[in-house]
Amino acid sequence: MMRGPTTAMVLAAGLGKRMRPLAGATPKPLVKVAGKALIDHALDRFAAAGVERAVVNVHYRADEIEGHLAPRRTPKIVVSDERDELLETGGGLKKAAPLLGAGPVFCTNTDAILLDEEGEACARLAAAFDAERMDALLLLARKERSSGLDGPGDFDLGHDGRIAFRSGETAARFYTGLMIISLALLAGAHEGPFSMRLLWTRAAQAKRLFGLDHRGFWMHVGDPEGFRAAEARLGAGGPEAER
């Protein structure tokens, strides 16, 4: 069990169009990797880390996601309903804010799997988060310890732990989809759809955007290629594949 946030936001409202050639009409959070739905990989990680409540936003095939989550007891599930309008990542967090409490909170995408000791990534983020200096602390993965993405990278990490958006043609790190974020960043944010990048930009401008390197392997499962890479890795090495 950890000190730190006991509430998490799980972003599960996306359309998942890039996964559809493989998954058909199945919503991406319910696509199974190594026999487990992507959303359960995320929720089981939080349960192992002592998170008590998870607010899950829903839009595409919302009834299916709610039905899948209904039997879960740990963490307790609270639904943020976006059936009427897809709000993107930042807008989804903004809408869910009344359900999240005072914060800070964990926030995660569902299209990623972290390989580590049970709950370690969340515990390390919680231990490193300093509300006096930080508005957001993002878990990052080095390219050589990642699969499912072959892009130029997302962030540069400074010696002081602060991060900046990629400034050159490439950056050494990807965002894993997991972070701790202060809900104070939402102050003044407009209602409706907007990207999480808007909140990160505010934090970066205030020199309050930080990053932490993930110790294990990270798999982005956003398309069929990423899915196949994750299936191959999880099925190939047993416990050693999760280091």
C-alpha positions in Angstrom: 0.0 0.0 0.0 1.2 3.5 -0.8 0.9 7.0 0.4 -0.5 9.4 -2.2 -3.7 9.6 -4.3 -6.5 7.1 -3.5 -8.6 8.2 -6.4 -7.8 7.7 -10.1 -9.3 8.9 -13.4 -9.4 6.3 -16.2 -9.8 7.7 -19.7 -12.0 5.1 -21.5 -14.2 7.3 -23.7 -12.2 7.3 -27.0 -13.5 5.8 -30.2 -10.4 3.6 -30.7 -10.7 3.8 -34.5 -7.1 2.6 -35.1 -7.8 -0.7 -33.3 -11.0 -1.5 -35.1 -9.6 -3.5 -38.0 -8.6 -6.0 -35.3 -11.2 -5.5 -32.7 -14.3 -4.9 -34.8 -16.9 -3.0 -32.9 -15.4 -3.9 -29.5 -14.5 -0.7 -27.6 -10.7 -0.5 -27.2 -10.8 -0.6 -23.3 -12.4 -4.1 -23.6 -9.9 -5.5 -26.1 -8.1 -8.4 -24.3 -4.4 -8.7 -24.1 -3.0 -11.9 -22.6 -6.6 -12.8 -21.7 -7.3 -9.6 -19.8 -9.2 -6.5 -21.0 -7.0 -3.4 -21.3 -9.1 -1.5 -18.8 -8.6 -4.3 -16.3 -4.8 -4.1 -16.7 -5.1 -0.5 -15.6 -7.6 -1.1 -12.8 -5.7 -4.0 -11.4 -2.6 -1.9 -11.3 -4.5 0.7 -9.2 -6.0 -1.9 -6.9 -2.6 -3.4 -6.2 -1.4 0.1 -5.3 -4.2 0.8 -2.9 -6.4 3.1 -5.0 -9.9 3.1 -3.6 -12.0 4.8 -6.2 -11.6 5.0 -10.0 -13.7 7.4 -12.1 -14.1 6.0 -15.6 -15.4 8.1 -18.4 -17.5 6.4 -21.1 -18.8 7.4 -24.6 -18.4 4.8 -27.4 -20.4 1.6 -26.6 -20.7 2.9 -23.1 -23.2 0.3 -22.0 -20.7 -2.5 -22.8 -18.0 -0.8 -20.7 -20.4 -0.2 -17.8 -21.6 -3.8 -17.9 -18.0 -5.1 -17.9 -17.2 -3.0 -14.9 -20.3 -3.7 -12.9 -18.9 -6.7 -11.0 -15.7 -5.0 -10.0 -15.4 -4.1 -6.3 -11.7 -2.9 -6.0 -11.3 -0.1 -6.8 -14.8 1.2 -6.5 -16.0 2.3 -10.0 -17.7 5.7 -10.5 -18.9 6.4 -14.1 -18.5 9.8 -15.7 -21.0 9.7 -18.6 -20.0 11.3 -21.9 -22.6 9.7 -24.1 -23.8 13.1 -25.3 -20.4 14.5 -26.3 -16.9 13.1 -26.7 -14.8 15.5 -24.6 -11.2 14.4 -25.4 -8.8 13.8 -22.6 -8.7 17.2 -20.9 -12.4 17.8 -21.3 -13.1 14.4 -19.9 -11.0 15.2 -16.8 -12.8 18.6 -16.5 -16.3 17.0 -16.6 -15.3 14.3 -14.1 -13.7 16.8 -11.6 -16.8 16.9 -9.3 -16.5 13.1 -8.9 -12.8 13.1 -8.2 -12.6 15.2 -5.0 -9.9 17.6 -4.1 -7.0 15.8 -5.8 -4.3 15.3 -6.8 -5.4 12.1 -8.6 -3.9 9.4 -10.7 -4.9 9.6 -14.4 -4.4 6.9 -17.0 -5.2 5.9 -20.5 -6.4 2.4 -21.2 -4.3 1.7 -24.3 -1.1 0.9 -22.4 0.4 -1.8 -20.3 3.2 -1.3 -17.8 5.4 -4.2 -16.8 6.8 -3.9 -13.3 6.4 -5.3 -9.9 2.8 -5.2 -8.7 1.8 -1.5 -8.1 5.4 -0.3 -8.3 4.8 2.4 -11.0 2.0 4.0 -9.0 4.0 3.8 -5.8 7.0 5.4 -7.3 4.9 8.2 -8.8 3.2 8.7 -5.4 6.5 8.9 -3.6 8.0 11.3 -6.1 5.0 13.7 -6.4 5.5 17.0 -4.5 2.4 19.1 -4.5 4.5 22.1 -3.5 6.5 22.0 -6.7 4.4 20.0 -9.2 1.1 20.3 -11.0 1.7 17.1 -12.9 4.1 14.2 -12.7 4.1 12.0 -15.8 5.5 8.5 -16.0 7.8 8.3 -19.0 9.3 5.4 -20.9 12.6 5.3 -22.9 12.2 4.3 -26.5 14.4 1.3 -26.1 12.1 0.0 -23.3 8.9 0.5 -25.3 6.8 -1.2 -27.9 3.8 -0.2 -30.1 5.1 3.2 -31.0 7.7 4.2 -33.5 7.4 8.0 -33.4 9.8 10.8 -32.6 9.1 10.7 -28.9 7.2 13.1 -26.6 9.3 14.7 -24.0 12.8 15.8 -23.0 13.6 15.2 -19.4 15.9 17.7 -17.5 18.3 16.9 -14.7 16.0 18.6 -12.3 13.1 16.3 -13.2 11.2 18.9 -15.2 10.1 17.9 -18.6 9.5 19.9 -21.8 7.7 19.0 -25.0 10.0 17.6 -27.7 12.1 20.6 -29.0 14.0 18.9 -31.8 13.2 16.2 -34.3 13.3 13.5 -31.7 13.0 13.0 -27.9 14.2 10.1 -25.9 11.0 9.4 -24.0 7.3 8.6 -24.6 4.5 9.4 -22.2 3.2 6.1 -20.9 -0.3 7.3 -20.2 0.0 7.3 -16.4 0.4 10.4 -14.3 -0.5 12.2 -11.1 -2.2 15.5 -11.8 -3.4 18.4 -9.6 -7.0 19.3 -10.3 -6.0 22.9 -9.7 -4.8 22.9 -13.3 -8.5 22.8 -14.4 -9.2 26.2 -12.9 -10.3 28.4 -15.8 -10.4 25.6 -18.3 -13.4 25.8 -20.7 -16.2 23.4 -20.7 -16.3 21.0 -23.7 -13.7 19.1 -25.6 -10.0 19.9 -25.2 -6.7 17.9 -25.0 -4.7 17.2 -21.9 -1.9 19.0 -23.7 -3.5 22.3 -22.7 -3.1 21.4 -19.0 0.4 20.2 -19.5 1.3 23.4 -21.3 0.0 25.5 -18.4 2.1 23.4 -16.0 5.2 23.6 -18.2 4.8 27.4 -18.4 4.8 27.6 -14.6 7.8 25.2 -14.4 5.6 22.7 -12.6 5.5 19.9 -15.2 7.7 16.9 -14.1 8.5 13.4 -15.3 9.7 10.1 -13.9 11.3 7.3 -15.8 9.5 4.0 -15.7 11.8 1.2 -14.5 10.1 -1.6 -16.5 8.9 -2.1 -20.0 6.0 -0.2 -21.5 3.7 -1.4 -24.3 1.4 1.0 -26.2 -1.6 -1.0 -27.4 -3.3 1.5 -29.7 -3.5 -0.4 -33.0 -3.2 -3.9 -34.3 0.6 -3.8 -34.5 0.9 -2.7 -30.9 -1.6 -5.3 -29.9 0.5 -8.1 -31.6 3.7 -6.9 -30.0 2.1 -6.9 -26.5 0.6 -10.3 -27.0 4.0 -11.7 -28.2 5.9 -10.2 -25.2 3.4 -11.2 -22.5 3.1 -14.7 -23.9 6.8 -15.3 -24.5 8.6 -15.2 -21.2 6.3 -15.7 -18.2 7.4 -13.6 -15.2 10.6 -12.5 -16.8 8.6 -10.8 -19.6 7.2 -8.5 -17.0 10.5 -6.9 -16.0 
